[in-house]
Amino acid sequence: VLVLDTNNYRVLIWSSIPTKSGQPADLVLQGSTHGTPFDPRSMSKSVFIWPWGLWTNGEKLAVASTMGGWVLVWNQFPTKDNQPADIRLTGGGKMGTPRHVTSDGKSLIVGDHNARVEGQPQGGSFFWKTFPTRDDEPYDFYMSYRAGWLRGAFTADGKLVLADDVLRIWNSFPQSPNHAPDLSVDLGMGLFGGDYGAIAAAGNSLYMSAGNANKVVVYNSLPTRPDQAPDFAIGSPDLKTNTLETHFIISNPVPASNGKSLFVSSDFDRKLYVWKQLPDASGARPDFAYSLGFGP
């Protein structure tokens, strides 16, 4: 089990599934302790800052340094604490804030929120047709869709599944930025996008985090139609329900009152909650919930 402890700039590695709560990691890769991508020490292959994306097949390991703009690759799985990486990739200095790493061990895709590719949108993905074997090996092409960078997984039969706010499936690895997917699923339900979206493939089943919709949605097998909805949801009673809303979860709240009523803004989900009478108990539900077009 590998866990990115993002805000502590480290990767925690358990060599077998933990069997008790609080079990310490067997290995720790500690990234930057000086916190700036401009420090010369950041050029070290031991340094990553605010790591977000991680991929491994148990043999190789790749970790994105989201602040600073590079990806570190271990050709062989680390066996000791703070083992330096073998390869450092920056996309020729064009990576901005790489977020996700997708691979099958033979090819590599890095999704970037703020890439610096001339004439291209900032949100996009760097593709290597073959897995890089040397420092800053040039990428083969850069691909961008309307909602930015792509993140995903390979299925058991070698298909590539990537998503932004649309689920896209290639029967074989794309060979150019114009290589269209063999199937695109666009449901307009917010099920595939968001900063925290990610995909895990178990055989040909797909588990996809609809991060901003507070659920995981599941296809029991790969979809075959552009309008095919997932089979079920985890963490929600159905595909459409957002439990942030049904449980009136408030994010980054700012309260205001006129002495009789209470008004609370919820920034992340763009809501304003109103209690006509001042609540006096835990769990008191608001009388009104207004959906706004901006984060109040």
N, C-alpha and C positions, 0 to 999 in steps of 0.2 A: 504494500500500500504506500502510495506517495501522496503527500499533501503539500500544497503551496501555502506556506504561512506568509501571506503577501506582505502585510504591514510590518512583519519582523524580518523581511528580506531573507527568507530561508526556505529550503526544501527539507521536509521531514520524510524519512524512509524507514518503513518497517519491513524487514525481510520475510516476515510471515504475518498472517492476519492477526491483529491484536486479540487477546482473549480476556482482557480485563480493562476496566476504565482507568484512564490515566497512565496506561503503559507507555513508557518513554520510547521514542524512536530509536532504532538500532544505528542509524546513520543520520547525520545532519550536514547539509551543504549550506553554509552560511554565506550569504551574499555580501553586499556592501554594508559597511558600518559607518561610512563617511558621507553617504547620502547624496552625492551629486554626480551626474554623468560627466561633468566637465573636469573632475579631478583626474590627473594623469593615472592614478592607481586604478581607475575604472577600466583601463585597457587590459587589465589582467583577466585571464580566463577563469579566475576564481570569483569574479565580481558580477553580480546581477543586482538590479535595483528595482524594487516593487515588482517581483515576478508575478505574472498573471497566467500565462499559458504554459502547459507542460504536456509532454507526450513521452511514452515509453512503450516498448514491447518486451521489456525485461532484459533486453540485450543492449540497446542504445537508449540514450536519454537526451531530450532536448528541452530547454527551459528558456522562456522569453524574459528578457529584461525589459519590462514595459516602460519604465523610465530610463531613458538613455538611448534606447533604440538598437538592441541587438539580440541575437539568439545564441546561446551556448549549447554545444553538442558534445556529449560524451560518447566516443565510439564503442566503448565497453561500459557496462553498468558499473557505477562507482562502488568501491569496496572499502573506502575509508572516509572518515569525516573530512569535509572541505577539500575533497579531491578536485584538482583543477580540470576544466573541460579540455577537450582536444581541439575543438574547432570553434571559431567565433565568426558569426555571420552578421553583416550589417546591411545587406542588400546594396553594397557599394555606397554606403552612407545614406541610403534613401529610406531606411526604416525610421519611423517616428516613434510610435508607441505600440509595438507588436503585442497583440492580445491573445491570440490563439495559435496553437501549433497542431497541425493535422498530418498524419503520416501512416504509412504501412511498412516503414523500414526500407522501402525501395525508392520512394519519392517524398517530397516535403512541401507543405503549404503553410505559410505564415500569414495570418490575418492581422492587418495593421489598421489602427484607428486614424492615425495621422501620418501616413506615408508621404514622402516627398519625391514622387515620380513626376517628372515634368509633363505637363499637359494632361494629367490624370487626376481624378478626385482623390482626396486625402484618404478616404476610407476604401480599402481594397486589400488584395492578397497577392503575395509573392509566391510563384510556383517554381519548384525545381523538379524537372522530369525524372532525374535520378538523384538519389540522396547525396548531399554534398560530402566531399571527402577532404577538403582543404579550406583554410581560412578564407572567408569572404569569396567563396566560389560564386560566380555570377548566377543570378536567377535567370530562368528561361523566359518568363513573361510575368506580367502584372495584370490582374483581372479585378474589375470593380463593377458592382451592381448598385441599384438605386439606394439600398440601405447600408452600403459600406462593405465591411470586411466579412469574409466567410469563415465558418468554423464547422467541423464535422468529423466524419469517421469513414473508415472503409468497412464494407460488409464482408461476410465470410466468403462470398463468391467473387470478391474483388471489385465490386462497384463502389464508386465514390459518392458519398452523400454529404452535401454542404448546404448551409443555410445562412441567409441574412434574415429578412422577414418573409422569404419564400424558401421552401424546401426544394433543393435542386439535386437531381440524381444523374450521374454519368455512368454509363455501362463500362467505360474504360477511362483511363486517366486522360484529361483534356490535353491537347497538344498545342493550343494557342489561346489567346484571350478571346478569340471569336468562336471557339469550339463550344457550341450551345449544348446545354444539358439535354439528355434524352427524355427527361420528364421534369416539369416544374409544377409544384403544388402550391397554389396561392389561395389561401382561405380567407385572408383579411380579418383574422380573429386574434392577431397578436400572439399566436402560438409558437412562432419560430424565431422571433427577433429579440431585441433587447441586448444591452451590454453583457448580461450574464448568460445569454443563451449558449447551449452546448449540446452535443449529441454523443451518445454512446451506442454502439452497435453490439448486440448480442446475437450472433448468428446473422440472420436477416431481420431480426426485430430491432426497432429503433426506440431509444429512450431520449427524449428531447426536453431540456429544461426551458420552459417558457418563463424566463427569469422575472420579467416585469409583470407577468400575469400570475405569479405565485403558484406554479404547478409544474409537474412533469407530465408530458403527454406521450403516449405509447402507440406505436404501430406494431401489431403482432407479426406482420410481414411487410415487406416493402410495398408502398403504394404503387398502384398501376394506373391511376386516373388523376388528372390535374385538380379535381375537386374532391378528392378522397380525404375524409377527415380521419384523424387518429382513432384508434379503437377505444381507448379509455384514458382517464387522467389519474394521476397520483397526487394526493394533497388537495384535491378538490372533488366535490360530488359529481361533477360533469365537466365537459370541455369548456363550457362558456362561463361558468361561475368563477369569479375572482374573489378568493376568500379575504383578500385585503379589504374589499368593499363590503362583503356580507358580514364580516366581523368588525367593521368600522375601525380598521387599523389606521392609526394616525402616524405620519412620518414628518419629521422636522416641524413639529407643531408650533404655532404662534397663537396664544390665546388673547381674546379681547372680551370685554364685558361692559354693559351699560348699568350694571348693578342688579339686573333682574334676569337677563339672559346671558348665555355663554356662546361665543363664536370661536371656533378653532380651525385654523387653516391646516391642510395636510399637503405638503409640498410635492412629494413624489408622485402621488396619484391625482394631483390637481383637483382637490376637493376642498369644500368649505362645509364644516359641520356646525349645526346650530341646535342648541338646547334652549327651548323657550323659557324654561325655568332652570335656575342654577342647579346642576346635578349635585346630589349629596351622598352618592354611594358608588362603589366600584362597579364597572360594567354598565352604567347607565347609558342607554342608547340615545343618540341624537334624534330630534324630531324631524330635522331636514338634513339632507346631504345634497349640496349643489356641486355639479360637475362643471369645472372651469376649463377654459382653453389654454391655461398657463399654470405654472407652479406658483401658488400664492405665497 
